[in-house]
C-alpha cells in the first residue's frame, strides 16, 4: 500500500496547475517584449505570430509541485535531472533553433541519466512472442530506443492548438491511476510524477486551446515527452506486480495508452522513407494535418483525436484479460485501417488543393 492519500496527489496536481496558470501571462508578456514568436510558415496551421515557451510554465508547475509534495526516491530525482537537461536543450531550440543532431545529444544525455543512475529500464517483455527477461545489454539498448522514440513522438504531435496537451492529460492520468492504486513502495512516487505533469499541462491548456495565445514549444514538448517515456517504462515494469489487474498485458496496454502519438510518428516516418526522403524532413502529413484536410475545424480535430485516444485506452484496459497478442493485433489492425483511410479519402480541403495545383499557372503562382 502507498503511504500517501489521494488528497496528497490532488494537492500536488492543484499546486502545479496554479503555478502554470499564473506563469503563462508573464511568459506571454516577456515573449511579446522580446519578440519571441513562432512565425507561421508553409507547414504551420496558425496564421499569426504566437509566443513560444509555454513549456516553461508547465515545467515550473511540475518541478515545484514535485519537489514540495512528492517523495523523491525510486529514481524520481534523476528524472528531474534529465528534465532540466532537456529543458535547456528545448529552450535553446525555441530561442535560436538548433540542429536535430544537437537535440539528439541532449536526449542521449538525459536518457543516460535515468537509465544508468536510476536503473529505469525495461527488463522483460512479459511473455510477448515468448520473450521474458531481457539480457542486460538488450534491456539498456531497447530502453534507450523507447525513451527517444516516445520523447520525439510527443514532440512531433505538438502541431495544433491544444492537441499535445490534451493527449498528455489522457496519458498521464491513465498511467497515474495505476501507479496510485498498485505502485506501492517501488513505483508509488510515479503517481506524483503523473499528477504534477497533469496539473501543469491543465494550467497551460487554459491558454493553448484554439486560438492559442501561447505554444508549448520544444521547451515543453521535449520535457513532457521525456517524462511520459519514463512513466511508460515504469508502467511496463509495474506489470510484474501480482496485484495489477492488467498483468502481463501491461506492455500492450502501454502501447494503447500512447496510440495516437506513436501511430502518427510511425506513419509519417514510414511515408517519408518510402518516398525516398529523410524521416525527419518536415511536411504536412501528420495525422492532424490529414484530419484538417477532411474539413474539420481545429477544435473538432483535437476533440476527434482525443476521442480516438480515449476509446483506444478504454479498449486496451477492458480487454487486457485477453492478453498482449490480442491487444497488439487490435492496435495494428486499427493503425492499418486508419492509414488506408487517410491515404485514400480526400476531404474538401485536399480536393480543392488538388484542383488548384492542376490549374494552368498554379505552379508559377505557388
SVG drawing of the C-alpha trace seen along z (x, -y; Angstrom):
<svg xmlns="http://www.w3.org/2000/svg" viewBox="-15 -45 40 63">
<polyline fill="none" stroke="black" stroke-width="0.4" points="0.0,0.0 1.1,-3.6 1.8,-5.8 0.1,-8.8 -3.6,-9.5 -5.4,-10.8 -5.6,-14.1 -1.8,-14.5 -1.8,-13.7 -4.7,-16.2 -2.8,-18.9 0.3,-18.3 -1.7,-18.5 -3.5,-21.7 -0.2,-23.4 1.2,-22.5 -1.9,-23.7 -1.9,-27.1 1.8,-27.8 1.4,-27.1 -1.9,-29.0 -0.3,-32.2 3.0,-31.8 1.7,-31.8 0.6,-35.5 4.0,-36.6 5.7,-34.4 3.5,-35.8 4.4,-39.4 8.1,-38.6 7.8,-36.9 6.0,-39.9 8.5,-42.3 11.5,-40.3 9.8,-39.2 10.0,-35.5 7.3,-34.4 6.6,-31.2 6.3,-32.8 3.9,-30.9 5.5,-29.0 4.3,-26.8 3.6,-23.9 2.0,-25.9 -1.7,-25.8 -1.7,-29.0 -1.7,-32.3 -0.4,-34.9 2.9,-35.0 2.4,-33.4 4.6,-33.3 6.5,-30.2 8.0,-29.0 4.7,-27.7 6.7,-24.7 8.5,-27.0 5.1,-27.3 4.5,-23.6 7.9,-22.8 7.7,-25.4 4.4,-23.9 5.7,-20.3 9.1,-20.8 7.8,-23.0 4.9,-20.6 7.1,-17.5 9.9,-18.8 7.4,-20.1 4.9,-17.3 6.4,-14.1 8.8,-11.5 11.9,-11.8 13.0,-8.2 12.6,-5.4 14.7,-7.3 12.5,-10.4 15.4,-12.7 17.2,-11.5 14.1,-12.1 14.2,-15.7 17.9,-16.0 17.0,-14.7 14.1,-17.1 16.4,-20.0 18.9,-18.9 16.2,-18.7 14.6,-22.0 17.8,-23.9 18.0,-22.0 14.4,-22.9 14.9,-26.4 17.9,-27.0 15.9,-25.5 13.0,-27.8 15.2,-30.8 17.8,-30.3 17.0,-26.9 19.4,-24.1 20.1,-21.1 18.4,-17.7 21.8,-16.2 22.3,-18.6 18.8,-17.9 19.6,-14.2 22.7,-14.6 20.6,-16.3 18.2,-13.4 21.1,-11.0 22.5,-12.6 19.1,-12.8 18.4,-9.2 21.7,-8.1 21.0,-9.8 17.8,-7.9 19.0,-4.6 22.4,-4.4 21.8,-6.2 18.2,-5.4 18.1,-2.0 15.0,-3.0 14.8,-0.3 12.6,2.4 13.8,5.7 11.2,8.0 8.7,8.4 6.5,10.3 5.8,13.2 5.2,11.3 6.2,13.6 7.6,15.9 10.2,13.4 10.6,12.9 13.6,11.4 15.9,9.5 19.7,9.7 21.2,6.6 22.7,5.2 19.4,5.7 17.5,4.1 19.6,0.9 19.5,0.6 15.8,1.2 15.0,-1.2 17.1,-3.9 15.1,-3.5 11.8,-3.6 12.8,-6.9 14.0,-8.6 11.0,-7.3 8.3,-8.4 10.0,-11.8 10.0,-12.6 6.5,-11.2 5.2,-13.8 7.3,-16.5 6.0,-15.7 2.3,-15.6 2.5,-19.1 1.3,-20.8 -2.2,-22.0 -3.7,-24.2 -4.4,-22.1 -3.6,-18.7 -0.4,-17.7 -1.7,-19.0 -5.0,-17.1 -3.2,-13.9 -0.8,-14.4 -3.7,-14.8 -5.2,-11.4 -1.9,-9.6 -0.6,-10.9 -4.0,-10.4 -4.3,-6.8 -0.8,-5.8 -1.1,-7.8 -4.2,-5.9 -2.3,-2.6 0.8,-4.0 -1.5,-5.3 -3.5,-2.1 -0.7,0.5 2.6,-1.3 3.4,-0.6 6.8,-1.3 8.5,-0.5 6.6,-2.7 4.3,-4.8 6.4,-8.0 5.5,-8.0 1.9,-8.7 3.1,-12.1 5.1,-12.5 1.9,-11.8 -0.2,-14.1 2.2,-17.0 2.5,-16.7 -1.3,-16.6 -1.7,-19.8 1.0,-21.7 -0.4,-20.7 -4.0,-21.6 -2.8,-25.1 -1.1,-25.6 -4.1,-24.3 -6.1,-27.3 -4.1,-29.4 -3.4,-26.9 -6.8,-25.9 -7.7,-27.5 -7.0,-30.3 -3.9,-29.8 -2.2,-32.7 1.0,-30.7 2.6,-27.5 4.3,-24.8 7.4,-24.9 10.3,-22.4 10.9,-23.6 7.7,-21.9 7.2,-19.1 10.7,-17.6 10.4,-17.6 6.8,-16.3 7.7,-13.6 10.7,-12.6 8.5,-12.4 5.9,-10.3 8.6,-8.0 9.9,-7.3 6.3,-6.8 5.8,-4.3 8.9,-2.3 7.9,-2.2 4.4,-1.4 5.6,1.6 7.8,2.7 4.8,2.4 3.3,5.3 5.3,7.7 3.1,6.8 0.8,9.7 -2.0,7.4 -2.1,5.4 -5.4,6.4 -3.9,6.0 -1.0,8.2 1.3,9.4 -0.6,7.4 0.9,4.2 3.3,3.6 0.4,3.8 -1.7,1.6 1.1,-1.0 1.1,-0.9 -2.7,-1.6 -2.3,-4.5 0.2,-6.1 -1.6,-5.1 -2.2,-8.4 1.3,-9.9 3.0,-6.6 0.8,-5.9 1.4,-9.4 5.2,-9.2 5.5,-5.7 3.2,-6.5 4.9,-9.8 8.4,-8.2 7.4,-5.3 5.7,-7.5 8.8,-9.8 11.2,-6.9 9.1,-5.1 9.1,-8.4 12.9,-8.4 13.1,-11.4 14.6,-11.7 12.2,-10.6 13.0,-13.9 12.1,-16.0 9.2,-18.2 5.9,-18.1 2.1,-18.4 1.4,-14.7 0.8,-14.4 -2.5,-12.9 -3.8,-16.3 -3.0,-17.8 -4.8,-14.9 -7.9,-15.3 -7.9,-19.1 -7.8,-18.3 -11.1,-16.3 -12.8,-19.5 -12.7,-19.5 -12.0,-22.7 -9.0,-22.9 -11.2,-22.4 -13.0,-19.4 -9.8,-17.9 -8.4,-18.0 -11.6,-16.6 -11.7,-13.8 -8.2,-12.7 -8.7,-12.9 -11.8,-10.8 -9.8,-8.3 -7.1,-8.1 -9.7,-7.7 -11.5,-4.9 -8.2,-3.0 -7.3,-3.4 -10.7,-2.0 -10.3,0.8 -6.9,2.0 -7.8,1.7 -11.2,3.5 -9.8,6.4 -6.4,6.7 -7.5,10.1 -7.4,11.5 -3.6,11.0 -0.9,8.9 -1.2,10.6 -4.9,9.9 -4.4,6.2 -1.4,5.7 -3.3,7.3 -6.2,5.0 -3.9,1.9 -2.1,2.9 -5.4,3.5 -6.7,0.1 -3.4,-1.6 -3.5,0.1 -7.2,-0.9 -6.5,-4.5 -3.5,-4.6 -5.5,-3.3 -8.4,-5.7 -6.0,-8.7 -4.2,-7.7 -7.4,-7.0 -10.0,-9.5 -9.6,-13.2 -11.7,-15.7 -12.9,-19.0 -9.7,-20.9 -7.5,-18.3 -9.6,-18.2 -9.6,-21.9 -5.8,-21.9 -5.6,-19.3 -7.8,-21.3 -5.7,-24.4 -2.5,-22.5 -3.9,-21.1 -4.9,-24.5 -2.5,-26.1 -0.1,-28.5 -0.7,-27.1 3.0,-26.1 4.0,-29.6 1.6,-31.1 2.9,-28.7"/>
</svg>
